[in-house]
Amino acid sequence: MIFLKSSTPVDREGNRCTNVILTGIGGQGIVFASQLLRKAVGGRYGNVTGFDVRGGAQRYGHVAAVVRFTRGPAFPPIQPGMDIPPGGADFIVSLEASEGLRFIDRMSRQTTVILDRFTVIPTNVRRSGGFYPGFSEAVSQYRRRAGEVAALDLRKTARACSDKAVDANLLALGAFCAYSKGLLDPDDFSWAASSREMELIKTGFAMSGVTE
Amino acid sequence: MLISGATAAARGAYEAGAGLYITYPGSPVVETFEVLRSKGSPAASKCRLAINEHVAYHTALGYSLSGGRSFVIMKHVGLNVASDPAHYSAYTGVRGGMVILVGHDPGATCSTGEFDARLLSLHTNLPILEPGNFQETLDFTREAFIMSEKVSLPIMVFIPSSLCYGMGLVFPGAVIPSLPPSGFVKDRGLTCVGPMAVERHRLLADRIRNLAQWRTPESSEDPEVFHDRDKSVPARPFPDGRLAILRSDASISDGVSFPEARVDVGNLSSADSGEGGGILIVSPGPLFHMVAEIAEGLGDTEIRGVYSPAMTFPLNEPDFIEALNSTGAKQLLLVEELEGLLELQIARLSMNRGLRFSRFAGKEIFPPFGSLGAAEILSGLKRFLGTSGRVIEETDNGDAAAGQQVSESPLAAREGTFCPGCPHRAFFQVLLKNIGDGIIGGDIGCSSLPPHYSDWLTCMNSGASIASGVTLAEGEAHCATPLPTRTSGRRKVVSLIGDSTLLHSGLQTVAELAAIDSEQVLFVLDNRWTAMTGHQETLSTPRDVEGRLNETALDIRSILEALGVRKIVEADPFRLSNLGRVMRKAFDTKGFSVVLIQAECRLQQGRRVRNPKVSEKFTIVPERCRRCDQCYSGLTCPAIGPGFDEETLFLDPELCAGCSVCRQVCPNGGIASMAVCRPHSGGEETK
């Protein structure tokens, strides 16, 4: 039997676990972006855990990545669990405007929401004509829960930069760096990302000045 | 290294020197196999794709019985397919280590079902290891090979989709070079028939009992089966479990000691019931860390600790008792996803040993369905504690009170759908238009993506075989209806199956349906790949992703003919009018017929046809678009969406795959072709 001593889920520097959710829909490169994010975080801090919801990947379904990390040299004996406790999200990056609302129970006034203005109505809602919040409604709901809400034109900018809408995922990583208050810097991605990807991450970092 | 759980399992098997890695692809453990066989992987030459899990399991067993170490990878429902070999492998035992990696999926995030395949071990008696994090996934997988050889049984390692798809820090170990198998040794013990089967069953029961009751020996007199190969060191055959001590005044530096309720294996009744008492939470796998974190945050001093056995079947009794002793707990709470495998075992142990708890709860708090996230665990713990615990963290949830769980997401579920250019979208467009009140038997694979299209959708090969029963009943129901009240003819029954599923489990069904001339039309949707799990090749894939011809590829039409199907017609799904004619003719044909729909998956085709010189694209002609929405709401192609003004539609040229189905569907001529020219730079299809 391995005995683990009691400790709160903080690192040796006393920092609470940082919790990030990256979400969107299949085909937006969430899985790829989450892998880059984990590598950047792992490279800088060493300790990262979390999980992906990938069932809808590539097929326009719901996709999400939960990334949790501590800023110390090692995880405490009792590691952070893979999921984020209610109200525990520090950042929610939503590449489709409304998808972040699926994590509304993880939000608090400490949460920063970064969202693309881009919305995609699910095909089941297209057929049934049911309700799906558009951009304005989504922003309104985020504002009721979160501390800071940043709405950006990631997809549009990606098209302008590279002619590829999917590059919005890289811009989002740059935007996350900008809003992370120094937790992560674009250069943290340099060992894991190609030069082209780095350029887009830096572009995302630079474009992130608009707060709604 | 920073790797996923699926990759950590691959690394563990590689470090153990496995000589065979075999699978039938199934999420969430596809990546395990793909990593092992990827370009440059030293294990690539030892990887095999099997036609189904039953064959994969048997192949791995044969390799193991010949002295080699084998690693077989499957999802939880794959284990159902392999359950017959799994049962007998427990009788035969193994020689080389044999490990079965099972990816299970609480919450059915990437599967049709979420059955708790761990319960099969109550029947097969195969031991289960459940790692709790990324490092343990590697370590337990590696250790499982050694354990398999020590106890002469295949060992199952279960990892959930969350762990498979997550990513964490892992420290790799040394790699044991893969040694060639020593060769098959003839052994009458491999014949499991009649009295010999009973004898093998008895030996199996002994092995499991030894595992359940194994404790650190005081001498080397313990059961020989668990000794190391040199017979000198009595070795613990399974990895250590973990116990998180949560009570704030606990000190583990001087050893863990809570004086109350001291119990021993031989004197369990002393842990008698009484009111209250400390709480021990038992939670296996990755839930352990989550439960410990949340329990710690609750700050309830009654929660003494969280115990997570590494081996969840059979539960090692001395380890569990040690966890009870170490915490002095009188109350037990089991936090398990899906079924209560540990709950069953601990309840049995308690009954057999006369152990009583002042409170014992598991599935009455945590439901046997769905996944357990942080919110569900918090809610369950608070319920057990009678909401006496303080809130995990003082947070300001906006409109919600601090710490109170806020309302659920307002979003409708987002179904997966076909990719732009998918041949299945074209097929269903025509089928739904022509089927009328007919019945559609669906099957597993990409064609199942919008689940509402099919009238049922269960397991592999569910389409045609369930349809076989439905046709019988439909025929009887139709005949039983009095003639004057018959408003129409008998309803048409059709069934679907993909190429990979046809080979996996559909061939016997087709042979039977042809023999009995079942009253149904079977559509074989051949997109040339096991597309749903990431495009693994099947035995009939004609070209690999590099474009190399597979000269031994099976021809599906020839297989159907060999199985006795007399009426086979082929159709191109992208020629909608022609496909409609073919369907109507098939519906009018009596008896069993097959329509073979062959068109390669566009995603995979796109990967092979790199940088095409010219690809046809389509665009909405605003002047002609009447917003009838047949393309938008009916076809639901992801490339088509509302324009900026919300009044018109927009066809995204980046997403358009040029299949032309939207143009054929539009009744107003509102969608037109446009050629997109790209610079000529050697963009021909790779030969």
Interface residues (C-beta under 8 A of the other chain):
Chain A: M1 I2 F3 L4 K5 S6 S7 T8 P9 I25 G26 G27 S34 Q35 R38 K39 G42 G43 G46 N47 V48 T49 G50 F51 D52 V53 R54 G55 G56 Q58 R59 Y60 G61 H62 V66 P77 I78 Q79 P80 G81 M82 D83 I84 P85 P86 G87 G88 S98 E99 L101 R102 F103 I104 D105 M107 S108 R109 Q110 V120 I121 P122 T123 N124 V125 R126 R127 G129 G130 F131 Y132 P133 Q141 R144 R145 A146 R159 D163 K164 A165
Chain B: L2 S27 P28 T109 C110 S111 N133 F134 S161 S162 L163 Y165 G166 M167 G168 L169 D240 G241 R242 L243 A244 I245 L246 R247 S248 A250 I252 V256 P286 L287 H289 M290 V291 A292 E293 I294 E296 G297 D319 E322 A323 S326 G373 A374 A375 L378 I392 E393 T395 D396 N397 G398 D399 A400 G403 Q405 V406 S407 E408 S409 P410 L411 A412 A413 R414 E415 G416 T417 F418 C419 C446 L449 P450 H452 L603 Y632 S633 G634 T636 P638 G641 P642 D652 E654
